[in-house]
Amino acid sequence: MAEVLAVAFPDIADTPQTRVLECIEVRSETADVKTFRFRDTHPDGALRFIAGQAALLSLDIDGARVERTFSIASSPMRSGGRANACATLDFTIKVKQGSRAARWLHDTLAPGMRIGARYPLGHFHLDALPAAPLALVSAGSGASPLMAMLRTLAAHAPDTDVVWLHAARSAADILFAGELAALQAVMPRLQAIVTLSAPAPGWFGVRGRLSRRTVSALVPDFATRAVYCCGPASFMAGLERIHAAEGTRRAPFHIEHFGPATPDVTPLAPPPDAVSSADVWHATLGARRFGVRDGETVLAAASRQQVVIPCGCASGMCGTCKLRCRSGDVVMQHAGGLSAQDEAGGWILACSSRLRSDVELDF
């Protein structure tokens, strides 16, 4: 297995770039989940990414640009073993109440249509064989990046010891059920476990929310497995506590989420001309004007004062909180969520930007 992985996982991901994707297939998975398959229209084909990474999709909805980050569900490999020699990108997306981007994708996107994208994004990925067996733990559509990992392992390291632990509401909400059954035929050490929080009569599998007692019973060696976990923030936090409580010989625990997050309010080292911490800058965003403490991110200040700025990772990767700075002085440290062209055009990330003057911002 080690020799196979040495071939399959050598390449690093490409630097995030802005590309145009063309939809070539739309497939329903459940009543509220669809998989959208795209091809990268660039002459060189798709960028290299690593299983588990994500993309920022840029959508034109009623004349307004809406950007949201979604995990890539497809494997970045094909049979040759080279990272991201793949021809297509899959996104398995759940439509939720109030989700404008997902609603548009479900209702409007069809084969032949093109959208903008920026990828690959994120540090949540499987790029080497861990020293311990794996546990891939998800809730709802959080299964998407984990399926990219499992598909990659099935193709290039089928003997990997993997537990797939998935939480869903009902049997109708279970994602990838048919594919998991097929993968078990080629992965002899794959154990697939599904628990339902609201099962219908006739369900004889695991039921209820995942607790320490349930996880211990289902996966006795949970603490010694390297865990990749994706789902709602409260779900991931609970699983991380369970993993930590199960013993001192713990393997790594990795999490991924694109949703509301606790804003980062750790101040940068003050520049030489910084004002005192008692001073407050002001940001104007559309019709709203709000105060920003010295050293506080724009996103943290906005959240504190109920000013809504769409947010994904809150760590400078995904680009969801992109704003244009019309005037004023901003210091920014991000993790690849903006291109050089974006920065040159005056765009900033609210999660990664701190003010050094009053500013005017817009979407």
VENHU-V411760 format. One record per residue. N is the residue number from 0. RES is the residue in one small letter. PHI is phi in radians with two decimals (NA if undefined). OMEGA is omega as a letter, one per 20 degrees, with the letter a starting at -180 (NA if undefined). Layout:
{{N,RES,PHI,OMEGA} {N,RES,PHI,OMEGA}}
//
This chain:
{{0,m,NA,a} {1,a,-1.06,r} {2,e,-1.16,r} {3,v,-1.10,a} {4,l,-1.18,r} {5,a,-1.06,r} {6,v,-1.47,a} {7,a,-1.34,a} {8,f,-2.10,a} {9,p,-1.44,a} {10,d,-1.42,r} {11,i,-1.55,r} {12,a,-1.23,r} {13,d,-1.22,r} {14,t,-1.12,a} {15,p,-0.94,r} {16,q,-2.38,r} {17,t,-1.55,a} {18,r,-2.33,r} {19,v,-1.98,a} {20,l,-1.91,r} {21,e,-1.92,r} {22,c,-1.23,r} {23,i,-2.09,r} {24,e,-2.84,r} {25,v,-2.24,a} {26,r,-2.32,r} {27,s,-1.37,r} {28,e,-1.80,r} {29,t,-2.44,a} {30,a,-1.08,a} {31,d,-2.22,r} {32,v,-2.29,r} {33,k,-2.26,r} {34,t,-1.83,r} {35,f,-1.96,a} {36,r,-1.85,a} {37,f,-2.22,r} {38,r,-2.04,r} {39,d,-1.38,a} {40,t,-1.41,r} {41,h,-1.10,a} {42,p,-0.99,r} {43,d,-1.50,r} {44,g,1.45,a} {45,a,-1.23,r} {46,l,-1.27,r} {47,r,-1.33,r} {48,f,-2.41,a} {49,i,-2.05,a} {50,a,-0.92,a} {51,g,1.97,a} {52,q,-1.31,a} {53,a,-2.32,r} {54,a,-2.43,r} {55,l,-1.61,r} {56,l,-1.69,a} {57,s,-1.93,a} {58,l,-2.04,r} {59,d,-1.75,a} {60,i,-2.04,r} {61,d,0.93,r} {62,g,1.45,r} {63,a,-1.98,r} {64,r,-1.48,r} {65,v,-2.15,a} {66,e,-2.10,r} {67,r,-2.46,a} {68,t,-1.79,r} {69,f,-2.33,r} {70,s,-1.23,r} {71,i,-1.50,a} {72,a,-1.59,a} {73,s,-1.45,r} {74,s,-1.30,r} {75,p,-1.46,a} {76,m,-2.00,q} {77,r,-2.27,a} {78,s,-1.01,r} {79,g,-1.22,r} {80,g,1.60,a} {81,r,-1.44,a} {82,a,-1.05,r} {83,n,0.87,r} {84,a,-1.61,a} {85,c,-1.22,a} {86,a,-1.65,a} {87,t,-2.37,r} {88,l,-2.17,r} {89,d,-1.91,r} {90,f,-2.25,r} {91,t,-1.79,a} {92,i,-2.17,r} {93,k,-1.66,r} {94,v,-1.57,a} {95,k,-2.11,r} {96,q,-1.05,r} {97,g,1.46,a} {98,s,-1.56,a} {99,r,-1.14,a} {100,a,-1.16,a} {101,a,-1.11,r} {102,r,-1.09,r} {103,w,-1.13,r} {104,l,-1.03,a} {105,h,-1.15,a} {106,d,-1.56,a} {107,t,-2.10,a} {108,l,-1.12,a} {109,a,-2.49,r} {110,p,-0.92,a} {111,g,1.75,r} {112,m,-1.40,a} {113,r,-2.08,r} {114,i,-2.39,r} {115,g,-1.49,r} {116,a,-2.66,r} {117,r,-2.26,a} {118,y,-2.80,i} {119,p,-1.50,a} {120,l,-2.21,r} {121,g,1.81,r} {122,h,-1.85,r} {123,f,-1.60,a} {124,h,-2.84,r} {125,l,-1.79,a} {126,d,-2.06,r} {127,a,-2.87,r} {128,l,-1.33,r} {129,p,-1.14,r} {130,a,-1.24,a} {131,a,-1.96,r} {132,p,-1.06,a} {133,l,-1.86,r} {134,a,-2.26,r} {135,l,-1.80,a} {136,v,-2.08,a} {137,s,-2.55,r} {138,a,-2.31,r} {139,g,1.00,a} {140,s,-1.29,r} {141,g,-1.08,r} {142,a,-1.21,a} {143,s,-1.01,a} {144,p,-1.17,r} {145,l,-1.24,r} {146,m,-1.17,r} {147,a,-1.04,r} {148,m,-1.14,a} {149,l,-1.15,r} {150,r,-1.09,r} {151,t,-1.17,r} {152,l,-1.13,r} {153,a,-1.07,a} {154,a,-1.39,a} {155,h,-2.17,r} {156,a,-2.63,a} {157,p,-1.15,r} {158,d,-1.53,r} {159,t,-1.04,r} {160,d,-1.45,a} {161,v,-2.30,r} {162,v,-1.87,r} {163,w,-1.78,a} {164,l,-2.07,a} {165,h,-2.19,r} {166,a,-1.90,r} {167,a,-2.38,r} {168,r,-1.36,a} {169,s,-2.43,r} {170,a,-1.06,r} {171,a,-1.21,a} {172,d,-1.69,a} {173,i,-1.24,r} {174,l,-1.58,r} {175,f,1.09,a} {176,a,-1.04,a} {177,g,-1.13,r} {178,e,-1.17,r} {179,l,-1.07,r} {180,a,-1.07,r} {181,a,-1.19,a} {182,l,-1.16,r} {183,q,-1.10,r} {184,a,-1.26,a} {185,v,-1.91,r} {186,m,-2.07,a} {187,p,-1.11,a} {188,r,-1.88,r} {189,l,-1.58,r} {190,q,-1.95,a} {191,a,-1.84,a} {192,i,-2.24,r} {193,v,-2.17,r} {194,t,-2.09,a} {195,l,-1.94,a} {196,s,-1.49,r} {197,a,-2.45,a} {198,p,-1.27,r} {199,a,-1.41,r} {200,p,-0.95,a} {201,g,1.77,r} {202,w,-1.44,a} {203,f,-1.95,r} {204,g,-1.54,a} {205,v,-1.20,r} {206,r,-2.34,r} {207,g,1.67,r} {208,r,-1.33,a} {209,l,-1.28,r} {210,s,-2.10,r} {211,r,-1.08,a} {212,r,-1.13,a} {213,t,-1.14,a} {214,v,-1.10,r} {215,s,-1.09,r} {216,a,-1.26,a} {217,l,-1.38,a} {218,v,-2.32,a} {219,p,-1.01,a} {220,d,-1.77,a} {221,f,-0.96,a} {222,a,-1.17,a} {223,t,-1.65,r} {224,r,-1.66,r} {225,a,-1.27,a} {226,v,-1.84,r} {227,y,-2.03,a} {228,c,-2.22,r} {229,c,-2.51,a} {230,g,2.86,r} {231,p,-1.00,a} {232,a,-1.00,a} {233,s,-1.16,r} {234,f,-1.10,a} {235,m,-1.15,r} {236,a,-1.10,r} {237,g,-1.12,r} {238,l,-1.17,r} {239,e,-1.17,r} {240,r,-1.13,r} {241,i,-1.08,a} {242,h,-1.06,a} {243,a,-1.23,a} {244,a,-1.43,a} {245,e,-1.50,r} {246,g,2.59,a} {247,t,-1.59,r} {248,r,-1.51,a} {249,r,-1.61,r} {250,a,-1.55,a} {251,p,-1.09,r} {252,f,-2.18,a} {253,h,-1.94,r} {254,i,-2.22,r} {255,e,-2.48,r} {256,h,-2.78,r} {257,f,-2.27,a} {258,g,-3.01,a} {259,p,-0.99,a} {260,a,-2.36,r} {261,t,-1.21,a} {262,p,-1.09,r} {263,d,-1.43,r} {264,v,-2.04,r} {265,t,-1.24,a} {266,p,-1.27,r} {267,l,-1.28,r} {268,a,-1.07,a} {269,p,-1.13,r} {270,p,-1.18,a} {271,p,-0.99,a} {272,d,-1.73,a} {273,a,-1.16,r} {274,v,-1.46,a} {275,s,-1.27,a} {276,s,-1.17,r} {277,a,-1.37,a} {278,d,-1.42,a} {279,v,-2.31,r} {280,w,-1.54,r} {281,h,-2.26,r} {282,a,-2.05,r} {283,t,-1.92,a} {284,l,-2.21,a} {285,g,1.11,a} {286,a,-1.58,a} {287,r,-1.79,r} {288,r,-2.20,a} {289,f,-2.45,a} {290,g,-1.44,r} {291,v,-2.27,r} {292,r,-1.21,r} {293,d,-1.10,a} {294,g,1.58,a} {295,e,-1.54,r} {296,t,-1.27,r} {297,v,-1.05,a} {298,l,-1.13,r} {299,a,-1.10,r} {300,a,-1.14,r} {301,a,-1.10,r} {302,s,-1.08,a} {303,r,-1.11,a} {304,q,-1.99,r} {305,q,1.03,r} {306,v,-1.71,a} {307,v,-1.47,r} {308,i,-2.15,r} {309,p,-0.94,a} {310,c,-2.37,r} {311,g,-1.95,a} {312,c,-1.48,a} {313,a,1.07,a} {314,s,-2.36,r} {315,g,1.45,a} {316,m,-1.73,a} {317,c,-1.54,r} {318,g,1.45,a} {319,t,-1.09,a} {320,c,-1.61,a} {321,k,-1.20,r} {322,l,-2.32,r} {323,r,-1.69,r} {324,c,-1.61,a} {325,r,-1.39,r} {326,s,-2.77,r} {327,g,1.89,a} {328,d,-2.05,a} {329,v,-2.25,r} {330,v,-1.88,a} {331,m,-2.35,r} {332,q,-2.31,a} {333,h,-2.11,a} {334,a,-2.07,r} {335,g,1.80,a} {336,g,-1.32,r} {337,l,-2.20,r} {338,s,-1.47,r} {339,a,-1.08,r} {340,q,-1.15,r} {341,d,-1.04,a} {342,e,-1.09,r} {343,a,-1.12,r} {344,g,-1.49,r} {345,g,1.61,r} {346,w,-1.44,r} {347,i,-2.31,r} {348,l,-1.83,a} {349,a,-1.08,a} {350,c,-1.29,a} {351,s,-2.10,a} {352,s,-2.05,r} {353,r,-2.18,a} {354,l,-1.58,r} {355,r,-2.18,r} {356,s,-2.96,r} {357,d,-1.13,a} {358,v,-2.38,r} {359,e,-2.01,a} {360,l,-2.20,r} {361,d,-2.66,a} {362,f,-1.47,NA}}
//
